[in-house]
Amino acid sequence: MPIYEYKCHDCGIVFEFRQKFTDQPLASCQECGGRVEKLISLGGFSLKGGGWYQQGYGADKKATACASAGSSEGCAGCPKAAANE
């Protein structure tokens, strides 16, 4: 069941309430009985560490090309080529 955040217009407290998707939103504060408003809060999803974004999707393809690409010496002595060996 999702957890929703509510804010009371009378006393100003912000509280969380666990309810089903099919339940009606709360109408009154649990502390003072005042009118409450459902808040839009951040989701609990985050991407951490390396992964798909750092490995090509978010990178600028031209910026990640080898500095010696197109030169006569090729990748000889390139730090990126040495790291892949």
N, CA, C and O atoms as a Maestro MAE file, in Angstrom:
{
 s_m_m2io_version
 :::
 2.0.0
}

f_m_ct {
 s_m_title
 :::
 protein
 m_atom[340] {
  # First column is atom index #
  i_m_mmod_type
  r_m_x_coord
  r_m_y_coord
  r_m_z_coord
  i_m_residue_number
  s_m_chain_name
  s_m_pdb_residue_name
  s_m_pdb_atom_name
  i_m_atomic_number
  :::
  1 25 0.832 -1.182 0.000 1 A "MET " " N  " 7
  2 3 0.000 0.000 0.000 1 A "MET " " CA " 6
  3 2 0.877 1.247 0.000 1 A "MET " " C  " 6
  4 15 1.873 1.306 0.722 1 A "MET " " O  " 8
  5 25 0.522 2.219 -0.786 2 A "PRO " " N  " 7
  6 3 1.309 3.461 -0.828 2 A "PRO " " CA " 6
  7 2 1.110 4.316 0.423 2 A "PRO " " C  " 6
  8 15 0.102 4.223 1.125 2 A "PRO " " O  " 8
  9 25 2.106 5.142 0.663 3 A "ILE " " N  " 7
  10 3 2.057 6.094 1.771 3 A "ILE " " CA " 6
  11 2 1.891 7.488 1.175 3 A "ILE " " C  " 6
  12 15 2.677 7.902 0.323 3 A "ILE " " O  " 8
  13 25 0.879 8.200 1.620 4 A "TYR " " N  " 7
  14 3 0.604 9.544 1.124 4 A "TYR " " CA " 6
  15 2 0.923 10.574 2.201 4 A "TYR " " C  " 6
  16 15 0.802 10.301 3.395 4 A "TYR " " O  " 8
  17 25 1.331 11.752 1.765 5 A "GLU " " N  " 7
  18 3 1.598 12.857 2.682 5 A "GLU " " CA " 6
  19 2 0.428 13.837 2.635 5 A "GLU " " C  " 6
  20 15 -0.118 14.132 1.572 5 A "GLU " " O  " 8
  21 25 0.065 14.325 3.796 6 A "TYR " " N  " 7
  22 3 -1.006 15.307 3.925 6 A "TYR " " CA " 6
  23 2 -0.502 16.482 4.760 6 A "TYR " " C  " 6
  24 15 0.364 16.327 5.622 6 A "TYR " " O  " 8
  25 25 -1.062 17.658 4.486 7 A "LYS " " N  " 7
  26 3 -0.743 18.851 5.270 7 A "LYS " " CA " 6
  27 2 -2.047 19.466 5.752 7 A "LYS " " C  " 6
  28 15 -2.994 19.645 4.986 7 A "LYS " " O  " 8
  29 25 -2.071 19.790 7.058 8 A "CYS " " N  " 7
  30 3 -3.260 20.403 7.657 8 A "CYS " " CA " 6
  31 2 -3.213 21.914 7.430 8 A "CYS " " C  " 6
  32 15 -2.180 22.549 7.645 8 A "CYS " " O  " 8
  33 25 -4.340 22.484 6.993 9 A "HIS " " N  " 7
  34 3 -4.416 23.930 6.775 9 A "HIS " " CA " 6
  35 2 -4.555 24.705 8.081 9 A "HIS " " C  " 6
  36 15 -4.221 25.888 8.142 9 A "HIS " " O  " 8
  37 25 -5.048 24.041 9.125 10 A "ASP " " N  " 7
  38 3 -5.267 24.729 10.399 10 A "ASP " " CA " 6
  39 2 -4.027 24.723 11.289 10 A "ASP " " C  " 6
  40 15 -3.551 25.782 11.699 10 A "ASP " " O  " 8
  41 25 -3.503 23.538 11.589 11 A "CYS " " N  " 7
  42 3 -2.355 23.469 12.515 11 A "CYS " " CA " 6
  43 2 -1.010 23.404 11.794 11 A "CYS " " C  " 6
  44 15 0.027 23.589 12.432 11 A "CYS " " O  " 8
  45 25 -0.995 23.145 10.479 12 A "GLY " " N  " 7
  46 3 0.230 23.186 9.692 12 A "GLY " " CA " 6
  47 2 1.102 21.937 9.740 12 A "GLY " " C  " 6
  48 15 2.171 21.915 9.129 12 A "GLY " " O  " 8
  49 25 0.668 20.886 10.461 13 A "ILE " " N  " 7
  50 3 1.515 19.691 10.504 13 A "ILE " " CA " 6
  51 2 1.442 18.936 9.189 13 A "ILE " " C  " 6
  52 15 0.434 18.976 8.482 13 A "ILE " " O  " 8
  53 25 2.525 18.250 8.878 14 A "VAL " " N  " 7
  54 3 2.588 17.378 7.714 14 A "VAL " " CA " 6
  55 2 2.720 15.970 8.252 14 A "VAL " " C  " 6
  56 15 3.585 15.693 9.082 14 A "VAL " " O  " 8
  57 25 1.859 15.078 7.780 15 A "PHE " " N  " 7
  58 3 1.896 13.704 8.258 15 A "PHE " " CA " 6
  59 2 1.713 12.735 7.096 15 A "PHE " " C  " 6
  60 15 1.227 13.103 6.026 15 A "PHE " " O  " 8
  61 25 2.108 11.503 7.329 16 A "GLU " " N  " 7
  62 3 1.975 10.446 6.335 16 A "GLU " " CA " 6
  63 2 0.836 9.526 6.731 16 A "GLU " " C  " 6
  64 15 0.563 9.322 7.914 16 A "GLU " " O  " 8
  65 25 0.167 8.964 5.706 17 A "PHE " " N  " 7
  66 3 -0.933 8.049 5.964 17 A "PHE " " CA " 6
  67 2 -0.898 6.954 4.902 17 A "PHE " " C  " 6
  68 15 -0.851 7.233 3.704 17 A "PHE " " O  " 8
  69 25 -0.922 5.712 5.360 18 A "ARG " " N  " 7
  70 3 -0.896 4.564 4.449 18 A "ARG " " CA " 6
  71 2 -2.333 4.207 4.081 18 A "ARG " " C  " 6
  72 15 -3.170 3.981 4.955 18 A "ARG " " O  " 8
  73 25 -2.610 4.159 2.780 19 A "GLN " " N  " 7
  74 3 -3.953 3.817 2.333 19 A "GLN " " CA " 6
  75 2 -3.904 3.178 0.954 19 A "GLN " " C  " 6
  76 15 -2.926 3.327 0.221 19 A "GLN " " O  " 8
  77 25 -4.952 2.477 0.617 20 A "LYS " " N  " 7
  78 3 -5.057 1.805 -0.683 20 A "LYS " " CA " 6
  79 2 -5.284 2.847 -1.786 20 A "LYS " " C  " 6
  80 15 -5.679 3.983 -1.523 20 A "LYS " " O  " 8
  81 25 -5.023 2.426 -3.018 21 A "PHE " " N  " 7
  82 3 -5.295 3.303 -4.160 21 A "PHE " " CA " 6
  83 2 -6.791 3.617 -4.249 21 A "PHE " " C  " 6
  84 15 -7.178 4.710 -4.663 21 A "PHE " " O  " 8
  85 25 -7.615 2.666 -3.862 22 A "THR " " N  " 7
  86 3 -9.064 2.829 -3.998 22 A "THR " " CA " 6
  87 2 -9.696 3.615 -2.852 22 A "THR " " C  " 6
  88 15 -10.863 3.995 -2.947 22 A "THR " " O  " 8
  89 25 -8.954 3.870 -1.768 23 A "ASP " " N  " 7
  90 3 -9.486 4.640 -0.643 23 A "ASP " " CA " 6
  91 2 -9.640 6.113 -1.014 23 A "ASP " " C  " 6
  92 15 -8.869 6.654 -1.807 23 A "ASP " " O  " 8
  93 25 -10.641 6.742 -0.429 24 A "GLN " " N  " 7
  94 3 -10.843 8.183 -0.625 24 A "GLN " " CA " 6
  95 2 -9.760 8.945 0.144 24 A "GLN " " C  " 6
  96 15 -9.337 8.494 1.208 24 A "GLN " " O  " 8
  97 25 -9.305 10.090 -0.373 25 A "PRO " " N  " 7
  98 3 -8.321 10.895 0.363 25 A "PRO " " CA " 6
  99 2 -8.887 11.354 1.705 25 A "PRO " " C  " 6
  100 15 -10.097 11.509 1.869 25 A "PRO " " O  " 8
  101 25 -7.980 11.566 2.658 26 A "LEU " " N  " 7
  102 3 -8.420 12.064 3.969 26 A "LEU " " CA " 6
  103 2 -8.995 13.468 3.825 26 A "LEU " " C  " 6
  104 15 -8.584 14.235 2.954 26 A "LEU " " O  " 8
  105 25 -9.946 13.790 4.687 27 A "ALA " " N  " 7
  106 3 -10.569 15.108 4.643 27 A "ALA " " CA " 6
  107 2 -10.240 15.931 5.876 27 A "ALA " " C  " 6
  108 15 -10.310 17.160 5.842 27 A "ALA " " O  " 8
  109 25 -9.875 15.248 6.985 28 A "SER " " N  " 7
  110 3 -9.629 15.987 8.224 28 A "SER " " CA " 6
  111 2 -8.329 15.535 8.881 28 A "SER " " C  " 6
  112 15 -7.886 14.399 8.713 28 A "SER " " O  " 8
  113 25 -7.737 16.452 9.628 29 A "CYS " " N  " 7
  114 3 -6.481 16.219 10.330 29 A "CYS " " CA " 6
  115 2 -6.700 15.265 11.501 29 A "CYS " " C  " 6
  116 15 -7.717 15.329 12.192 29 A "CYS " " O  " 8
  117 25 -5.734 14.386 11.709 30 A "GLN " " N  " 7
  118 3 -5.830 13.436 12.816 30 A "GLN " " CA " 6
  119 2 -5.561 14.105 14.159 30 A "GLN " " C  " 6
  120 15 -5.965 13.582 15.198 30 A "GLN " " O  " 8
  121 25 -4.887 15.251 14.156 31 A "GLU " " N  " 7
  122 3 -4.536 15.958 15.397 31 A "GLU " " CA " 6
  123 2 -5.601 16.964 15.828 31 A "GLU " " C  " 6
  124 15 -6.059 16.946 16.971 31 A "GLU " " O  " 8
  125 25 -5.993 17.849 14.894 32 A "CYS " " N  " 7
  126 3 -6.899 18.937 15.278 32 A "CYS " " CA " 6
  127 2 -8.258 18.883 14.597 32 A "CYS " " C  " 6
  128 15 -9.160 19.634 14.968 32 A "CYS " " O  " 8
  129 25 -8.420 18.016 13.615 33 A "GLY " " N  " 7
  130 3 -9.699 17.918 12.906 33 A "GLY " " CA " 6
  131 2 -9.860 18.916 11.778 33 A "GLY " " C  " 6
  132 15 -10.920 18.979 11.155 33 A "GLY " " O  " 8
  133 25 -8.812 19.707 11.500 34 A "GLY " " N  " 7
  134 3 -8.862 20.713 10.435 34 A "GLY " " CA " 6
  135 2 -8.827 20.077 9.044 34 A "GLY " " C  " 6
  136 15 -8.631 18.871 8.896 34 A "GLY " " O  " 8
  137 25 -9.019 20.911 8.048 35 A "ARG " " N  " 7
  138 3 -9.036 20.469 6.655 35 A "ARG " " CA " 6
  139 2 -7.618 20.145 6.202 35 A "ARG " " C  " 6
  140 15 -6.693 20.910 6.478 35 A "ARG " " O  " 8
  141 25 -7.433 19.008 5.503 36 A "VAL " " N  " 7
  142 3 -6.112 18.597 5.025 36 A "VAL " " CA " 6
  143 2 -6.066 18.577 3.506 36 A "VAL " " C  " 6
  144 15 -7.088 18.487 2.827 36 A "VAL " " O  " 8
  145 25 -4.852 18.664 3.003 37 A "GLU " " N  " 7
  146 3 -4.588 18.636 1.567 37 A "GLU " " CA " 6
  147 2 -3.552 17.554 1.299 37 A "GLU " " C  " 6
  148 15 -2.553 17.457 2.012 37 A "GLU " " O  " 8
  149 25 -3.788 16.734 0.266 38 A "LYS " " N  " 7
  150 3 -2.824 15.704 -0.111 38 A "LYS " " CA " 6
  151 2 -1.674 16.374 -0.856 38 A "LYS " " C  " 6
  152 15 -1.894 17.155 -1.783 38 A "LYS " " O  " 8
  153 25 -0.450 16.064 -0.447 39 A "LEU " " N  " 7
  154 3 0.726 16.657 -1.062 39 A "LEU " " CA " 6
  155 2 1.291 15.741 -2.141 39 A "LEU " " C  " 6
  156 15 1.105 14.524 -2.104 39 A "LEU " " O  " 8
  157 25 1.967 16.334 -3.081 40 A "ILE " " N  " 7
  158 3 2.704 15.571 -4.084 40 A "ILE " " CA " 6
  159 2 4.128 15.475 -3.569 40 A "ILE " " C  " 6
  160 15 4.797 16.492 -3.383 40 A "ILE " " O  " 8
  161 25 4.587 14.275 -3.342 41 A "SER " " N  " 7
  162 3 5.921 14.096 -2.777 41 A "SER " " CA " 6
  163 2 6.810 13.326 -3.740 41 A "SER " " C  " 6
  164 15 6.339 12.728 -4.707 41 A "SER " " O  " 8
  165 25 8.092 13.353 -3.458 42 A "LEU " " N  " 7
  166 3 9.059 12.649 -4.295 42 A "LEU " " CA " 6
  167 2 8.902 11.154 -4.144 42 A "LEU " " C  " 6
  168 15 8.553 10.649 -3.077 42 A "LEU " " O  " 8
  169 25 9.162 10.469 -5.215 43 A "GLY " " N  " 7
  170 3 9.119 9.013 -5.161 43 A "GLY " " CA " 6
  171 2 10.356 8.451 -4.497 43 A "GLY " " C  " 6
  172 15 11.348 9.158 -4.315 43 A "GLY " " O  " 8
  173 25 10.302 7.199 -4.138 44 A "GLY " " N  " 7
  174 3 11.415 6.549 -3.473 44 A "GLY " " CA " 6
  175 2 12.315 5.810 -4.435 44 A "GLY " " C  " 6
  176 15 12.821 4.742 -4.093 44 A "GLY " " O  " 8
  177 25 12.531 6.331 -5.614 45 A "PHE " " N  " 7
  178 3 13.313 5.659 -6.637 45 A "PHE " " CA " 6
  179 2 14.535 6.499 -6.967 45 A "PHE " " C  " 6
  180 15 14.414 7.694 -7.237 45 A "PHE " " O  " 8
  181 25 15.701 5.886 -6.947 46 A "SER " " N  " 7
  182 3 16.909 6.597 -7.361 46 A "SER " " CA " 6
  183 2 17.896 5.620 -7.979 46 A "SER " " C  " 6
  184 15 17.962 4.454 -7.591 46 A "SER " " O  " 8
  185 25 18.645 6.103 -8.927 47 A "LEU " " N  " 7
  186 3 19.693 5.311 -9.557 47 A "LEU " " CA " 6
  187 2 21.013 5.701 -8.909 47 A "LEU " " C  " 6
  188 15 21.361 6.881 -8.859 47 A "LEU " " O  " 8
  189 25 21.749 4.709 -8.414 48 A "LYS " " N  " 7
  190 3 23.016 4.988 -7.750 48 A "LYS " " CA " 6
  191 2 24.125 4.177 -8.402 48 A "LYS " " C  " 6
  192 15 23.890 3.089 -8.928 48 A "LYS " " O  " 8
  193 25 25.325 4.718 -8.360 49 A "GLY " " N  " 7
  194 3 26.484 3.997 -8.873 49 A "GLY " " CA " 6
  195 2 26.570 4.048 -10.380 49 A "GLY " " C  " 6
  196 15 25.895 4.849 -11.027 49 A "GLY " " O  " 8
  197 25 27.403 3.189 -10.934 50 A "GLY " " N  " 7
  198 3 27.572 3.110 -12.381 50 A "GLY " " CA " 6
  199 2 26.373 2.434 -13.001 50 A "GLY " " C  " 6
  200 15 25.383 2.157 -12.324 50 A "GLY " " O  " 8
  201 25 26.463 2.178 -14.245 51 A "GLY " " N  " 7
  202 3 25.357 1.481 -14.885 51 A "GLY " " CA " 6
  203 2 25.086 2.005 -16.269 51 A "GLY " " C  " 6
  204 15 25.947 2.607 -16.911 51 A "GLY " " O  " 8
  205 25 23.862 1.763 -16.721 52 A "TRP " " N  " 7
  206 3 23.514 2.028 -18.104 52 A "TRP " " CA " 6
  207 2 23.711 3.477 -18.486 52 A "TRP " " C  " 6
  208 15 24.119 3.740 -19.617 52 A "TRP " " O  " 8
  209 25 23.449 4.428 -17.617 53 A "TYR " " N  " 7
  210 3 23.556 5.833 -18.002 53 A "TYR " " CA " 6
  211 2 25.003 6.213 -18.272 53 A "TYR " " C  " 6
  212 15 25.286 6.901 -19.253 53 A "TYR " " O  " 8
  213 25 25.922 5.777 -17.418 54 A "GLN " " N  " 7
  214 3 27.330 6.129 -17.585 54 A "GLN " " CA " 6
  215 2 28.003 5.317 -18.688 54 A "GLN " " C  " 6
  216 15 29.101 5.662 -19.126 54 A "GLN " " O  " 8
  217 25 27.366 4.257 -19.136 55 A "GLN " " N  " 7
  218 3 27.996 3.398 -20.123 55 A "GLN " " CA " 6
  219 2 27.443 3.626 -21.520 55 A "GLN " " C  " 6
  220 15 27.421 2.693 -22.323 55 A "GLN " " O  " 8
  221 25 27.011 4.797 -21.825 56 A "GLY " " N  " 7
  222 3 26.679 5.081 -23.204 56 A "GLY " " CA " 6
  223 2 25.430 5.903 -23.444 56 A "GLY " " C  " 6
  224 15 25.413 6.714 -24.370 56 A "GLY " " O  " 8
  225 25 24.389 5.729 -22.653 57 A "TYR " " N  " 7
  226 3 23.154 6.445 -22.949 57 A "TYR " " CA " 6
  227 2 23.248 7.927 -22.642 57 A "TYR " " C  " 6
  228 15 22.687 8.741 -23.375 57 A "TYR " " O  " 8
  229 25 23.931 8.293 -21.594 58 A "GLY " " N  " 7
  230 3 24.013 9.697 -21.217 58 A "GLY " " CA " 6
  231 2 25.266 10.368 -21.736 58 A "GLY " " C  " 6
  232 15 25.382 11.592 -21.677 58 A "GLY " " O  " 8
  233 25 26.205 9.586 -22.244 59 A "ALA " " N  " 7
  234 3 27.476 10.145 -22.683 59 A "ALA " " CA " 6
  235 2 27.358 10.700 -24.100 59 A "ALA " " C  " 6
  236 15 26.649 10.154 -24.945 59 A "ALA " " O  " 8
  237 25 28.055 11.776 -24.330 60 A "ASP " " N  " 7
  238 3 28.136 12.349 -25.670 60 A "ASP " " CA " 6
  239 2 29.101 11.492 -26.465 60 A "ASP " " C  " 6
  240 15 30.274 11.391 -26.106 60 A "ASP " " O  " 8
  241 25 28.634 10.877 -27.531 61 A "LYS " " N  " 7
  242 3 29.454 9.933 -28.302 61 A "LYS " " CA " 6
  243 2 30.716 10.589 -28.859 61 A "LYS " " C  " 6
  244 15 31.774 9.960 -28.879 61 A "LYS " " O  " 8
  245 25 30.626 11.829 -29.306 62 A "LYS " " N  " 7
  246 3 31.802 12.504 -29.867 62 A "LYS " " CA " 6
  247 2 32.824 12.822 -28.785 62 A "LYS " " C  " 6
  248 15 34.028 12.756 -29.030 62 A "LYS " " O  " 8
  249 25 32.353 13.164 -27.594 63 A "ALA " " N  " 7
  250 3 33.260 13.525 -26.511 63 A "ALA " " CA " 6
  251 2 34.005 12.316 -25.964 63 A "ALA " " C  " 6
  252 15 35.090 12.465 -25.402 63 A "ALA " " O  " 8
  253 25 33.439 11.116 -26.119 64 A "THR " " N  " 7
  254 3 34.082 9.929 -25.576 64 A "THR " " CA " 6
  255 2 34.990 9.241 -26.598 64 A "THR " " C  " 6
  256 15 35.618 8.232 -26.278 64 A "THR " " O  " 8
  257 25 35.067 9.769 -27.816 65 A "ALA " " N  " 7
  258 3 35.939 9.170 -28.825 65 A "ALA " " CA " 6
  259 2 37.396 9.383 -28.439 65 A "ALA " " C  " 6
  260 15 37.742 10.345 -27.753 65 A "ALA " " O  " 8
  261 25 38.214 8.491 -28.881 66 A "CYS " " N  " 7
  262 3 39.643 8.556 -28.584 66 A "CYS " " CA " 6
  263 2 40.246 9.815 -29.224 66 A "CYS " " C  " 6
  264 15 39.893 10.187 -30.344 66 A "CYS " " O  " 8
  265 25 41.145 10.448 -28.503 67 A "ALA " " N  " 7
  266 3 41.758 11.682 -28.996 67 A "ALA " " CA " 6
  267 2 42.602 11.440 -30.242 67 A "ALA " " C  " 6
  268 15 42.769 12.342 -31.063 67 A "ALA " " O  " 8
  269 25 43.138 10.223 -30.389 68 A "SER " " N  " 7
  270 3 43.993 9.946 -31.541 68 A "SER " " CA " 6
  271 2 43.221 9.308 -32.695 68 A "SER " " C  " 6
  272 15 43.834 8.876 -33.671 68 A "SER " " O  " 8
  273 25 41.921 9.241 -32.607 69 A "ALA " " N  " 7
  274 3 41.127 8.654 -33.684 69 A "ALA " " CA " 6
  275 2 41.310 9.470 -34.953 69 A "ALA " " C  " 6
  276 15 41.211 10.697 -34.933 69 A "ALA " " O  " 8
  277 25 41.573 8.792 -36.040 70 A "GLY " " N  " 7
  278 3 41.762 9.454 -37.320 70 A "GLY " " CA " 6
  279 2 43.193 9.882 -37.582 70 A "GLY " " C  " 6
  280 15 43.502 10.322 -38.689 70 A "GLY " " O  " 8
  281 25 44.080 9.768 -36.595 71 A "SER " " N  " 7
  282 3 45.476 10.127 -36.820 71 A "SER " " CA " 6
  283 2 46.234 8.901 -37.336 71 A "SER " " C  " 6
  284 15 45.721 7.783 -37.293 71 A "SER " " O  " 8
  285 25 47.429 9.116 -37.812 72 A "SER " " N  " 7
  286 3 48.211 8.024 -38.397 72 A "SER " " CA " 6
  287 2 48.697 7.026 -37.354 72 A "SER " " C  " 6
  288 15 48.950 5.869 -37.691 72 A "SER " " O  " 8
  289 25 48.833 7.443 -36.093 73 A "GLU " " N  " 7
  290 3 49.339 6.516 -35.083 73 A "GLU " " CA " 6
  291 2 48.232 5.642 -34.489 73 A "GLU " " C  " 6
  292 15 48.530 4.726 -33.722 73 A "GLU " " O  " 8
  293 25 46.967 5.897 -34.820 74 A "GLY " " N  " 7
  294 3 45.866 5.071 -34.327 74 A "GLY " " CA " 6
  295 2 45.740 5.177 -32.820 74 A "GLY " " C  " 6
  296 15 45.797 6.269 -32.254 74 A "GLY " " O  " 8
  297 25 45.572 4.047 -32.186 75 A "CYS " " N  " 7
  298 3 45.370 4.027 -30.736 75 A "CYS " " CA " 6
  299 2 46.637 3.686 -29.966 75 A "CYS " " C  " 6
  300 15 46.577 3.459 -28.758 75 A "CYS " " O  " 8
  301 25 47.764 3.645 -30.627 76 A "ALA " " N  " 7
  302 3 49.014 3.336 -29.939 76 A "ALA " " CA " 6
  303 2 49.312 4.419 -28.914 76 A "ALA " " C  " 6
  304 15 49.359 5.601 -29.255 76 A "ALA " " O  " 8
  305 25 49.509 4.033 -27.685 77 A "GLY " " N  " 7
  306 3 49.826 4.979 -26.630 77 A "GLY " " CA " 6
  307 2 48.620 5.695 -26.038 77 A "GLY " " C  " 6
  308 15 48.771 6.564 -25.180 77 A "GLY " " O  " 8
  309 25 47.442 5.339 -26.485 78 A "CYS " " N  " 7
  310 3 46.230 5.981 -25.966 78 A "CYS " " CA " 6
  311 2 45.904 5.389 -24.598 78 A "CYS " " C  " 6
  312 15 45.892 4.166 -24.458 78 A "CYS " " O  " 8
  313 25 45.639 6.216 -23.581 79 A "PRO " " N  " 7
  314 3 45.320 5.680 -22.258 79 A "PRO " " CA " 6
  315 2 44.029 4.870 -22.248 79 A "PRO " " C  " 6
  316 15 43.895 3.944 -21.447 79 A "PRO " " O  " 8
  317 25 43.080 5.197 -23.117 80 A "LYS " " N  " 7
  318 3 41.845 4.425 -23.176 80 A "LYS " " CA " 6
  319 2 42.099 3.029 -23.742 80 A "LYS " " C  " 6
  320 15 41.513 2.055 -23.268 80 A "LYS " " O  " 8
  321 25 42.967 2.922 -24.749 81 A "ALA " " N  " 7
  322 3 43.294 1.625 -25.325 81 A "ALA " " CA " 6
  323 2 44.073 0.775 -24.342 81 A "ALA " " C  " 6
  324 15 43.870 -0.437 -24.287 81 A "ALA " " O  " 8
  325 25 44.962 1.380 -23.562 82 A "ALA " " N  " 7
  326 3 45.754 0.647 -22.566 82 A "ALA " " CA " 6
  327 2 44.861 0.115 -21.465 82 A "ALA " " C  " 6
  328 15 45.127 -0.964 -20.936 82 A "ALA " " O  " 8
  329 25 43.823 0.826 -21.107 83 A "ALA " " N  " 7
  330 3 42.924 0.398 -20.040 83 A "ALA " " CA " 6
  331 2 42.080 -0.795 -20.475 83 A "ALA " " C  " 6
  332 15 41.649 -1.580 -19.631 83 A "ALA " " O  " 8
  333 25 41.837 -0.945 -21.778 84 A "ASN " " N  " 7
  334 3 41.008 -2.033 -22.288 84 A "ASN " " CA " 6
  335 2 41.787 -3.320 -22.534 84 A "ASN " " C  " 6
  336 15 41.184 -4.345 -22.851 84 A "ASN " " O  " 8
  337 25 43.101 -3.295 -22.397 85 A "GLU " " N  " 7
  338 3 43.896 -4.486 -22.671 85 A "GLU " " CA " 6
  339 2 43.891 -5.439 -21.520 85 A "GLU " " C  " 6
  340 15 44.516 -6.497 -21.592 85 A "GLU " " O  " 8
  :::
 }
 m_bond[339] {
  # First column is bond index #
  i_m_from
  i_m_to
  i_m_order
  :::
  1 1 2 1
  2 2 3 1
  3 3 4 2
  4 3 5 1
  5 5 6 1
  6 6 7 1
  7 7 8 2
  8 7 9 1
  9 9 10 1
  10 10 11 1
  11 11 12 2
  12 11 13 1
  13 13 14 1
  14 14 15 1
  15 15 16 2
  16 15 17 1
  17 17 18 1
  18 18 19 1
  19 19 20 2
  20 19 21 1
  21 21 22 1
  22 22 23 1
  23 23 24 2
  24 23 25 1
  25 25 26 1
  26 26 27 1
  27 27 28 2
  28 27 29 1
  29 29 30 1
  30 30 31 1
  31 31 32 2
  32 31 33 1
  33 33 34 1
  34 34 35 1
  35 35 36 2
  36 35 37 1
  37 37 38 1
  38 38 39 1
  39 39 40 2
  40 39 41 1
  41 41 42 1
  42 42 43 1
  43 43 44 2
  44 43 45 1
  45 45 46 1
  46 46 47 1
  47 47 48 2
  48 47 49 1
  49 49 50 1
  50 50 51 1
  51 51 52 2
  52 51 53 1
  53 53 54 1
  54 54 55 1
  55 55 56 2
  56 55 57 1
  57 57 58 1
  58 58 59 1
  59 59 60 2
  60 59 61 1
  61 61 62 1
  62 62 63 1
  63 63 64 2
  64 63 65 1
  65 65 66 1
  66 66 67 1
  67 67 68 2
  68 67 69 1
  69 69 70 1
  70 70 71 1
  71 71 72 2
  72 71 73 1
  73 73 74 1
  74 74 75 1
  75 75 76 2
  76 75 77 1
  77 77 78 1
  78 78 79 1
  79 79 80 2
  80 79 81 1
  81 81 82 1
  82 82 83 1
  83 83 84 2
  84 83 85 1
  85 85 86 1
  86 86 87 1
  87 87 88 2
  88 87 89 1
  89 89 90 1
  90 90 91 1
  91 91 92 2
  92 91 93 1
  93 93 94 1
  94 94 95 1
  95 95 96 2
  96 95 97 1
  97 97 98 1
  98 98 99 1
  99 99 100 2
  100 99 101 1
  101 101 102 1
  102 102 103 1
  103 103 104 2
  104 103 105 1
  105 105 106 1
  106 106 107 1
  107 107 108 2
  108 107 109 1
  109 109 110 1
  110 110 111 1
  111 111 112 2
  112 111 113 1
  113 113 114 1
  114 114 115 1
  115 115 116 2
  116 115 117 1
  117 117 118 1
  118 118 119 1
  119 119 120 2
  120 119 121 1
  121 121 122 1
  122 122 123 1
  123 123 124 2
  124 123 125 1
  125 125 126 1
  126 126 127 1
  127 127 128 2
  128 127 129 1
  129 129 130 1
  130 130 131 1
  131 131 132 2
  132 131 133 1
  133 133 134 1
  134 134 135 1
  135 135 136 2
  136 135 137 1
  137 137 138 1
  138 138 139 1
  139 139 140 2
  140 139 141 1
  141 141 142 1
  142 142 143 1
  143 143 144 2
  144 143 145 1
  145 145 146 1
  146 146 147 1
  147 147 148 2
  148 147 149 1
  149 149 150 1
  150 150 151 1
  151 151 152 2
  152 151 153 1
  153 153 154 1
  154 154 155 1
  155 155 156 2
  156 155 157 1
  157 157 158 1
  158 158 159 1
  159 159 160 2
  160 159 161 1
  161 161 162 1
  162 162 163 1
  163 163 164 2
  164 163 165 1
  165 165 166 1
  166 166 167 1
  167 167 168 2
  168 167 169 1
  169 169 170 1
  170 170 171 1
  171 171 172 2
  172 171 173 1
  173 173 174 1
  174 174 175 1
  175 175 176 2
  176 175 177 1
  177 177 178 1
  178 178 179 1
  179 179 180 2
  180 179 181 1
  181 181 182 1
  182 182 183 1
  183 183 184 2
  184 183 185 1
  185 185 186 1
  186 186 187 1
  187 187 188 2
  188 187 189 1
  189 189 190 1
  190 190 191 1
  191 191 192 2
  192 191 193 1
  193 193 194 1
  194 194 195 1
  195 195 196 2
  196 195 197 1
  197 197 198 1
  198 198 199 1
  199 199 200 2
  200 199 201 1
  201 201 202 1
  202 202 203 1
  203 203 204 2
  204 203 205 1
  205 205 206 1
  206 206 207 1
  207 207 208 2
  208 207 209 1
  209 209 210 1
  210 210 211 1
  211 211 212 2
  212 211 213 1
  213 213 214 1
  214 214 215 1
  215 215 216 2
  216 215 217 1
  217 217 218 1
  218 218 219 1
  219 219 220 2
  220 219 221 1
  221 221 222 1
  222 222 223 1
  223 223 224 2
  224 223 225 1
  225 225 226 1
  226 226 227 1
  227 227 228 2
  228 227 229 1
  229 229 230 1
  230 230 231 1
  231 231 232 2
  232 231 233 1
  233 233 234 1
  234 234 235 1
  235 235 236 2
  236 235 237 1
  237 237 238 1
  238 238 239 1
  239 239 240 2
  240 239 241 1
  241 241 242 1
  242 242 243 1
  243 243 244 2
  244 243 245 1
  245 245 246 1
  246 246 247 1
  247 247 248 2
  248 247 249 1
  249 249 250 1
  250 250 251 1
  251 251 252 2
  252 251 253 1
  253 253 254 1
  254 254 255 1
  255 255 256 2
  256 255 257 1
  257 257 258 1
  258 258 259 1
  259 259 260 2
  260 259 261 1
  261 261 262 1
  262 262 263 1
  263 263 264 2
  264 263 265 1
  265 265 266 1
  266 266 267 1
  267 267 268 2
  268 267 269 1
  269 269 270 1
  270 270 271 1
  271 271 272 2
  272 271 273 1
  273 273 274 1
  274 274 275 1
  275 275 276 2
  276 275 277 1
  277 277 278 1
  278 278 279 1
  279 279 280 2
  280 279 281 1
  281 281 282 1
  282 282 283 1
  283 283 284 2
  284 283 285 1
  285 285 286 1
  286 286 287 1
  287 287 288 2
  288 287 289 1
  289 289 290 1
  290 290 291 1
  291 291 292 2
  292 291 293 1
  293 293 294 1
  294 294 295 1
  295 295 296 2
  296 295 297 1
  297 297 298 1
  298 298 299 1
  299 299 300 2
  300 299 301 1
  301 301 302 1
  302 302 303 1
  303 303 304 2
  304 303 305 1
  305 305 306 1
  306 306 307 1
  307 307 308 2
  308 307 309 1
  309 309 310 1
  310 310 311 1
  311 311 312 2
  312 311 313 1
  313 313 314 1
  314 314 315 1
  315 315 316 2
  316 315 317 1
  317 317 318 1
  318 318 319 1
  319 319 320 2
  320 319 321 1
  321 321 322 1
  322 322 323 1
  323 323 324 2
  324 323 325 1
  325 325 326 1
  326 326 327 1
  327 327 328 2
  328 327 329 1
  329 329 330 1
  330 330 331 1
  331 331 332 2
  332 331 333 1
  333 333 334 1
  334 334 335 1
  335 335 336 2
  336 335 337 1
  337 337 338 1
  338 338 339 1
  339 339 340 2
  :::
 }
}
